[in-house]
């Protein structure tokens, strides 16, 4: 089914609302009671009184979704229809669908938007060439889909253009101009092996590797270098990555995701956002330690950390060659000793400079 099937391009938006409602078994009286809600949700202004053939794809999607959502269906099927709407409208639609699901409506959501799938769906199917190849939780299906995308890109030859060479030289200059300001935690063989058995067990889930470089351990440490699994709100921690090279690599970037229990990415960063600090000219059998230092200001909950290392294959680094991707490297729990820091309304605390100024009396 296609969202908006049955719209007549010659009729106005209002006329199509009534006609579409009748096609779905609603009476004229029922549509009279819903018309104001539908028009307000679609929010296309006076275009609602214009022929649908004059609409942009975004306006068509707005009106089609509004009609389908407000006729109280038992099953709502949406096939990539929201991708044409603006961000605010997409957010409204997601909220509406969550509300519908909560009231017992079955929503079948077809999309390549992995964030939206994890945010909306509990169960997911992965479909390839018309066949269902996986039926599981949304989180597991999305990870499998991402791994399939990574593997498919490996069939392409890496870029060897001058643009890539210029890009690597730019990274070197930026990295050399910005020395590290972080305090370095002690590094020893025994320290780097702590928790390795747990890491190896966690890392086996949905891991993707190309064999050129790999994580041998990933740890969450406090500022004294002690391994931790529970973090107090506002605490400064170090995410330590131990990386081994199995071949010579000219340039390696790294990054991590912090995800909630349903697999939604709450925090993401990589070496592009941190002064272009990457590993250059690594040789086979070398081992590097990468430390990320940050404050944890997240809502009280259990979180996963996913980690990735990759080789850029074009100057924008949009399509890197993934060396190792570990969707669940470790888990940690956030607790709070301050009742005002429970953050019931959001996941992340945002620092602000607050200024209050009295300007007089009225």
Secondary structure, 3 states (H helix, E strand, C coil): CCCCCCCCCCCEHHHHHHHHHHHCCCCHHHHHHHHHHHHHHHCCHHHHHCEHHHCCHHHHHHHHHHHHHHCCCCEEEEECHHHHCCHHHHHHHHHHHHHHHHCCCEEEEECCCHHHHHHHCCEEEEEECCEEEEEEEHHHHHHHHHHHHHHHHCCCCCCCCHHHHHHHHHHHHHHHHCCCCCCCCCCCHHHHHCCHHHHHHHHCCCCEECCCEEEEEEEEEECCCCECCEEECCCEEEEEEEEEECCCEEEEEEEEEEECCCCCEEEEEEHHHCCCCCEEEECCCCEEEEEEEEECCECCCEEEEEEEEEECCCCCCCCCEEEEEEEEEEEEEEECCCHHHCCCCCCECCCCCCCCCCCCCC
